[in-house]
Amino acid sequence: MELKNDLFLRAARGEAIERYPVWLMRQAGRILPEYRALRATLSGFKELVETPALAAEVTIQPVDHLDVDAAIIFSDILVVPEAMGLPYQMLEQKGPWFEKTIRSKQQLDLLDKNIDVADRLSYVFEALKITKRELNGRVPLIGFAGAPWTILCYMVEGSGSKTFSESRKLLYTETALAHELLSRITEVTIAYLKLQVEAGADALQLFDSWAGILGKEQYAVFGLHYIKKIVDEFPNIPFTVFSKGAVASLPDITKVNCTTIGLDWNMDMGIVRDLVGETKTLQGNLDPCLLYASNEIIEKETLILLKSFKSQRHIVNLGHGVYPDIDPEKVKVLIKTVKNYEN
């Protein structure tokens, strides 16, 4: 199906664009009243993720109501550990929680092997197919997964954490175990993303939310090593790597064979552009808290970002997911400013 708006894909590939594309991480979610109304009828977050027709509906909502240039499938990075045999719950006001954790060889052996990813995550692939059909070529559809290091953090900690000390301890005390777990996550993630592409994803993104808790050397060994394995399996599809907080690792990240590097709001766009030249597209990196500001400040700061670009190879986004209490009208100011800007 031919896309009516392929700006996102052209920008990712380094092709000519008439304006910069814009979309937001976590755009499908609690900022939209339509999403909240739907959630109120359900038992919880996981019911929404695991019901393909509803996940598709939520994926398309920001295209309808915010006029973004790409849709990203509504799902969660933690469907991968669940498919591996480690189920999670999503607790209101608290976030993800795992009853069991992987901190020893004995616990690692509890995980399933030879997993049928197509079967266990069939609801994601069905949601992609429905979304692709319902979008009818309006905008590209992005598939995604969590990077292996971030997934390991949740599987070891059992929840979010301020320090992730159990995960980092594992790297020193059970190094072989850490690599075995990372390898298994990587294997499942590659299969998962390939099936997303088969189901209709036009582009992919890896979210490494906890990249910044590792130093440069550790991130090279326990983070980027596995990210590279994943990305190398997808040479012909636009692929974004978003390693939040990994400022010291930026020179290494730029060497990954992805088309696009996602930047958080603490990363200097100019420095990274000098590192990559015209070889990669950059995505980001407005501070999500900017959207709490007045319309005038949102427009001003967005224009400052746009004018700082030294290349057409940019996709406008926030430096992290949009926060749930943001007013959608503020998001529309950001998007309108980008769309009205002539580069």
N, C-alpha and C positions, 0 to 999 in steps of 0.2 A: 504493500500500500504506500502510495506516494504521500510524503508529509507536506502539509500546507505551510507549516512553520518549522523549518529545520535549522534555525539559527544556532541552537545549542550544539547540534552535531557539527555544523560547519566551523563554529568557533573552536570546538574541541579538536578538530582535525587540522586547524590552521588554515582553513579556506577563507576566502573573502566574505565579509559580513557587512551589511548596511547599518547595523547598530549592534551594541553588545546585548547578548541574551541575559536574562535574569530569572532565577528561581531561588527558593529558600529551602534549606534543610529544615525538616519538621514542618513544612508548609501544610501537610495534610494532618490536621490535628486540632488541638484544643483552642487555637485562636479563632476558629470558625464556629459560629453559632450553629451552623448546619451539622457540624461534626458532634457538637455537644448534645444536640437534640437526638441524634442517632444513638450516641453512647448511653443516653438516659434510658433507652428501651432495652439495653442489653445487660447481661450478668457481669460483664467486665471486659477489660482490654483484650484478653486472649480470645474471647468469643468473636470480637471484631476481626482480629488477625486471621482467625481460622475459618471464617465464613467468606468464601471468595467473592460473592456478589456484593457483600457489604464492604469488604476491603477495596474492591474496585470502585464502589461509589465514593468512598472517602478519598481515594487516590485522585479522582477527577474533580472533587470539590474545589481545590485551589485553582484549577484551570478555569473553572466556571466563574468563581467569585473573586479571584485575585489577578487573573489574566497573566499568569506566569508562562514562561517559554518552554517549560518541561514539566512532566509529571514524574514523581518517584513513587514506586509501588508502596502501598501501606503495609508494613510488616514490622518485624523486630529482628535485631541481630541475634537474639537468643533462641531463635528457632533452630539454629545449628546445633548447639549443645543438647537441646531437647531431642533432635533427630539422632544424636549420638547415644542417647540413653540417659540423659541427665535433665529431667523435666524441671521447669521453672514456674513460679507464680509471679504475677505482677500485682503487688500490693498497693492499694490506693494510698497516696501521700508518702509512700516509702520506696517504691520502685521494685526492681526485680529481686527475687529471693529463691535460692535453691535449697531444698531440704538436704541433699547430699552434696559433698564437695570432693574434689580430687587433690589429695595432698600426699598420697603414698602409692606405691606400686600395687598394693592390694585394692585400693580404691580405683585406680586406673583400669584394673582388670574387670571392674563392674560395667565399664562402658561396652556398648555393642560393637561388634566388628562386622565387616562385609555388609554395610548398611545400604539398603535400597533407598537412595535419596529421592528418587522419583516418586516412590510410594509415600515415604514419611513426610515429605514436604509438598505433597500434591496440591494442597490448598493454596500454596503460594503460586504455583505454576498456573493453576486454574484462575486465580485472581489476575495474574498477568494477561492471560488470554482474554478474559472478559474485558479488562481495562483497555487492552489494545483494540478490541472490537468497538467498544463504546467511544473511545477517543476519536475513532474514524479519521486518523491522520492529522488531527489538529496540532499536536505537539509530540515530541519524542517521549518515550517512556524509559525511565531509568530503573534498573535493577540494582540491588546492593547486597552486601554482607558485611559482617564485622571482620576486622583483620584478626589473624590468629592470636596475637598477643592480647588484645582486648578481650577476646572470647576466653582465653586461658584465665585472665584475671577474674572473670565472673565464675568460672568453673572451680577455681581454687578458693576464692574468698566466700562464695555463696551469695554475695550481694554486692552493692556498691561499697566503697570504702574511702576514707580520707587519706589513707597511707598505702593501701594495697601491700601491706607488709608480708602477708602470707605468700602472695604471688612472687614478690621480689625475693623473699627468703628461699623459695623453691629454686630460684636460679643459682643460688650459692650451695644449697645443701643437697638438692636432688636434681643436678644439672641434666643428667640423662633422662630422668622422668619428664622434666620440662620440655626437652626436645622431642620426646616421644609424643607427648600430648600435643605440642604445636604441630608436629608432622601429621597427626591424625586429623586435627582441625583443618589443616591446610588441604588435605586430601578430600575431605567432605565439602569444604568450601569451593574447591575447583569444580567438583561435580555439580554442586548446587548452582553456581553461577552459569555453568554451561547449559543447564536445564532452564535457567531464567532466560537466556538468550534464545533458546529453542522456543520458549513460550511467548516471545515477543519483545523482550527488552532490547532497546536500541542502543543503550549505553550502560555502563556499570560503574559502581563506586564502592570502594572499601573504606569503612569507617574505623580508624584506629583511635578511639576516644581516649585511651589511656597511654598513648605513645609517650607523652611528656613526662611520665613518672620514671622513665629509664634514662640513664646517661647515654652519651653518644655511642660508646663502645658496646654497651649492653643492647641498645636498640638495634645496632647493626647485626648483632648475632641472634637475638631473640625476637626481633621485630621485622626489620627489612629483609632479612634472609628469606623469610617465609612469604612476605608480600611479593618479593620478586618472583618466587616460584608460581604464585597465583597469576600475577599479571602476565608473565611470559606465556601462559596458556591462551591468551586472548590478544593476539597480535593485530587483529583486524577489526576491533571494536573500540570506540571511544571509552577510555577507562580512567577514572579519577581516583587518586590515592590521597586520602585526607588523614594526616597524622597530627592530631591536635596536640599542641604544646611542645612538639619535638623541634624546637628552634635550633638547637645545636646540631641536629642531624640533617638540616636542610640541604647541605652540599651532597650528602649521600642520597637523600630522597630524590633529588633531581636526576640521579643516574638510573632510577627505576624506569623500565620501558613502558610507562603509562603515557597517555596523551596529555593528561591534565593533573596538576598538583593543586589540592585544596589547601588554602591558607587560613589559619585562625587570625583573630584580630591583633595578636601580639607579634605577628610575623610581618616583616617589612617587604612590601610588594616590589619595591625597586631593587632591593638586594637580590631577591629571588629571580627577578627578570634578568638581572645582570648575570646570574649563575646559569640560566637556561638559554639565554638569547631568544631565538625564534623557534627553538626546538620543541617547546611545550606550551600548553595553555595553562594559565593560572586562574583559579576559581576562588572567590572570596572578595573581601575579608572584612566587611563592616562589623563593628561591634554590635552584637544583638541588642545591647542596652540603648543604642542609638534610637531604637524604635519606641522608647518611652518619651523621647524629646518632642518638642513642638514640630509642626509640619515644616516650618522655616528652617529649623536646625537639621532635620532629616534631609531636606533638599540640599542644603548647603554642604553637609558632610558627604552626601552621595556624589555631588558634583566635584568635590575635592578629590574623591577616589577616582572618578571617571577621568578627570584631567591629568591624574598621575600616571595613567597607563602609557607605556612606551611602545605598545604593540596592539594589534587587533586581537591577539590571542588571549582574550579574557572572557570569563563568564562571571557576571556579578552575582554575589551571594553574600550571606553573612559569614562571620568567622566561626559560627557554631549554629546549632539549631535555633529557630525562633522560639522565644520563651512563651509559655502557655497563656500568660495574662496580657499579651500584647494586643492592642486594638487593631483589628484587621484594616481599619481605615488608615492607620499609620503605615502598614505594609503597602497599601495601594499608593501612598505618596512616594515611597521608595521606588516602586515598580514604574510609576508614571514618570518619575524623574529620569530613570534609566532609559525608558522608551522614547522620551522627548529629546534626549541628548544626541547630538550629531558628532560622531567621532571621525 
